[in-house]
């Protein structure tokens, strides 16, 4: 399978159009078409962004190598790569996320209260 075919397959698996991907990348959709038809190659930055958008590894995009992921374990996808997490890291991230959401909800509630107070 060619590089372009892998790009098209990954895009289709995410149910994205060439135009949607182009908008995310800030490029013209015809450029995406050229990549998918093996008439052009993206630079390294665009390649990393494509891997991130499609949630695939750079190895797979470039060489077609699929690394089989274990069915268990915790991982996070960030900056175009998959990071395996320890149980301690997972717990820390979940605790931090919960705290962030609680603080955001509190700020929104306070903002609504302040807005209501100012409108009186």
N, C-alpha and C positions, 0 to 999 in steps of 0.2 A: 504494500500500500504506500502511495507517495505521500510526501509532506502535505500537499494540497488536499488530498483525499482525507487525511487524518484531520486537518483543520475543518473541512466541511462536515465530517462525521461528528466532531466534537460540538460544532455550532448547532447542528441539527438535534443532537441529544439534549441541548439546553433550550431548544425551541426558540432560537433567536434568528432573526433575519440578518443578511449581510449589512443592511442599513443600520440596524440596532447596534451591531458590534462596532461599525464604523463610528457611530455617534459616541459610544463609550470611549473609543480610542482617539477621537478627534481627528479622524482621517476620512477620506472619501470612500464611499462604498465600493467604487470600482477597484480600489486598492485591495480590498478584501477579496473581491472576485479574482484579481490577478494572483493573490496568494493561493487561493483554493484551486486555481487552474495551473499551478506550478509555472506561472509566467513571471513571478517576482518573489523575493524573499523578504520577510520583515527584518528590521534591525533588532538588536538584542533586547532593547527596552520594550518594543512592541511585542516581541515574542514572549517575554515574561508576562506582559499584560494579558495576552491571549491565553496563556496557560492559566492565569488567575481567573479570567472570565469563564473559561470552559471547565475549570477545576480539574485539570489534567497535569501530569508532570511534563517538564521540559523534555525529558528523555523520550517519553512517548511521542510528543509532537515531532521531535527531531528524528528519532530512529525507529519509532514504532514499538519500543520496548515497554511492555506493560509490567509494572511491578505489582505483583499480587499483594494486596493489603490483607493483613490478618483480619479475621472476622470479629475479633475482640480487641479491646484496648481503647484508649482515648486518644484523639488526635484533633488538631486544629489546622485549618487551612489559612495561611496568611502569606502575603507577598509572593504568591505563585508556588509555594511549597507546602507540603504536609509535614507537620511537626507532631511527633509522638509525645504524649504527655504522661508523666507519672501520676499516680493517684493523688499525691500531695499537690502537684501543679493543677490538676483538674479541680480539686476541692478549692484551692485558692482562687482560681479563675471564676468558678461558680459563685463563691462568696463575694468576690469583687463585683460580679455582674449583678447579683442581688442587691448589693449596697448601692450601686450606681442607679438601678431602677427605682429603688426606694427614695433616694435623694432627688432624682428627676421628678418623681410624682409629687414629692413634698414641695419642690420649687414651683411646679406648675400650679399646685393648689394655692400656694402663697401669692403667686402672680395673679391668679384669678381674683383672690380676695383683695389684693391691692388695686386691681383694675376696677373692681366693684366699688371700693372705697373712694377712689378718685372720681368716679362718675357721679357721685352724689353731691 
